[in-house]
């Protein structure tokens, strides 16, 4: 999806509108951010790593599964709640702690989504510098989004947020805005290594993402969301927005 680049001249009011909106979002969601890292938050946060990206190695993938732990039916099924649709809010870092891409990907219950390391997660870095190694963080949340009444429309079943300011509406990923961790996803990624140079042979291994605790003060979650907000909204070039590969 194309994203409009805003120039400073003539658009300062639009940028200010987004800044004010984000400050308000953070204030409204402050209570959720300040909650303790309960077992639910623990199960909602996963961390993995990648290496040899964009270096001509055999294809490496990130596989994410929605096990249906929050409900077996989708918002799009002809069935009542509870619903199990979830967003995988994905944050890609380089090994020197710089966030280079972020996005949100929708998964219905029992769905598999596959993202390619080269084409989906590292092909569109914010700075244009190609990342070769780093870590990937996934935070799961409700697909329908949280209820925050600040010029935000979160369509049911999607993982995007539409923001209106200065007469212009833009759609961004939920990963860039306040949300409450919810549910549990499971993820695995593959790693390719060169074992011999003549002939060139590779080994391919698969590693499960590890669950981790979000700090009780909410600082890590706020940091992830605000850095993604800077990439998608304030920078506004379209660089730094990953894509969701194939699947549900």
N, C-alpha and C positions, 0 to 999 in steps of 0.2 A: 504494500500500500504506500503510495507516495505521501510525503509529508512536506508541507510548505515551509520554506525557510523564511523567517521574518527578518527584515532589515530594521535597524534601529530607527532610521528616519521614517517618521509617519506611523510607526507601530509601537511606540513606547507605551501607549495607553493599553494596548492588548497585552503586552508583556506584564505590565503592572497588574492588570486584571488577573492573570494567571498566578502571579506572586501572591496577591491578596487571597485568592482562592485557596492556594496551597497552605498558607498560614492558617486559614480558617479550618481546613481539613485537619491539620495537625492538632489544632486546639480541640476540635470536636472529638477526634479519635484518641485524645490523650489518655482517657481512662482505659481504653483497650490496650494501648501500648504499655501502660503501667502495670498491667496484670502480671502476676507471677507466671513463670514458665512451668505451667502445670503439665501433667502427662499428655494432655491434648496438644499443647504447644510443642512438647518434645517430639511427638509423633508427626508433627506438621513440618518439621525442619530437617532437611537432609543435606549432606555435603559429599561431593565427590571431586575427582581431579581428572585432568586431561593432559596429554603430552603429544608431541610430534604433529601438532595441527599445522595445516597448510604447508607441509613439507614433502608431499608426494607419497606418503605412506598409504597402505591399503585402507579402505574405508573404515571409519570408526563411528559408532553410533551411541546415542543416549536413548535408552528405552525406559518409558515411564508407564506405569500401570495404575489404574484406579481400581482398588480391590472391592469397592462398594461398601466400605466400612461405615459410611454415614447414611446409607440408604441404597437399596438395590434398583430403584427406578430413577429415570431421568425426568427432567422438567418437560421433555418433549414426548414422554410416554403418556398414554391415556390412563393414568393412574394417579391416585392421590399421594400426598407426602407420607413419610419423609423422602426427600430427594437426595441422591448421592452424587450429583454433578459437582466437580471440583475444578479449580484453576491451579495449574502448576505455574507459580510465579518464579521465573528462572533468572538468575543473576550470574553472569560469566565474568570471572576475574583473570588477570594475568598473574604470574608468580610474584610480581612486585606489588600486589594488593590493589591494582587499578581495575575498576569495573570498566569493561570494554563493550559489553552488550547486555541487554535485559529484554524480557518479553513475558507474556502470560499466555498459556496454552490451555485450552478447554479439554477436559476428559469426562465423558459420561461413565457411569458405573460399569466396571468390567472391561473398559476400553484400554487399548494399547496405543501409545503415541511414540513414534520413532523420529528422533532428530539427528541429523548428520553433523558430526563435529566440524567438518570443513565448510559445508554449504549453509547450515542453519545457525551454528553457534559462534563461528569465528570469521565469517566472510565479510562482515559489515561492522568492523570495529569503529568506535567513536573517533579515534585520532587518526585512523588510516594506517597505523602501525600494525602489522600482522602479528597476532599473538600465537605463540607456539606451545606454551604450557601455562597451567594455572589451575584454578578450582572453579567448580560450578556449585551454586547453592540453589536449592529448591524449597520454597515455602508454599504449602497448599492452603487454599482458602475456598470459601463458598463461590460457586460459579455465578450466582445471582448478585454477588457483591453485598457489602454492608449498606445500611440505610443512612446516608449522610445527605441532608438537604442543603447543599450549597452549589446550586447550578450544575448538578451532576446527574447524568442519566446512565444507569448501569442496566443495560438490557438483560432480561431474564435469560439465563443459560449461557451467557457470553462472559468473556473475561476482559472486557474493554470498558473504558470510561469516556464519555463524551463531555467535553468542557466547552462552554460558550463564553466568549468575552469579546467586546468590541464588535459585536455583530458577526463574529466568525466562530464556527463550531469545528473543533478538531477532536478526533478519536485517538485515544492512547490506550496502552495496556494497563490493566489493573495493578501490575507490579510497580508502577510509578506513583501510586496514590495510597493513602492509608487504607488498610484492611486488617481484619483480625484473622490470625492463623486458625485454620479449622481443618479437620479431617486428616486423613493419612493417605499418602501416595507411596508407591514403591518404585525405585529407580535402579538401573544398572547401566554402566557404560563399558565399552570395549576399548582396549589399548593395543596398539600395534608397535612392535619393536623389531628392529633389524637384528637378526642373529648371525648371519654370515654375509660378507660383502662380495664374494666371488664363488659361486653364483649368489646373487642377492636373494636371501630368504628372510621371511618375517614370521614372527609368532604373534598370535592374536589371543588375548586373554580378556575375561570379563570380570568386572568388580562391582559389587553391590555398593550403593551409596550408604553412608553411615548416618544414623540419626544423631542429632545434637540438641543441646539445650539453647533456647533463646534466653538472653539475660533477663532477669526479672524486671529491670528498669526500662526495658523496651529499647535500649540504645541501638542494638544491632539491627532490629527490624526497622527502626526509623532511619538508620544509616542506609540500609539497602533501598528503602523506598525513596528517600530524598536524592540519592545518587542516580537512581533510575529516572526520577523526575527531571533532574538536570539534563540527563541525556536525551530524553524524549520530548520534553516540553520546552525547557529554557534554551537548550542548544538548537533544537528544532530542525536539524538538517536531514533527519532520517537515518543518519549514521548511528550505530550503537543499538539498533533495534533488531533483535534476533527473530528468526522465523520458526514456525512450529512443526515443520517437517510433514510427516504423513501419519494418518490415523484418524481417530474420531474427531 
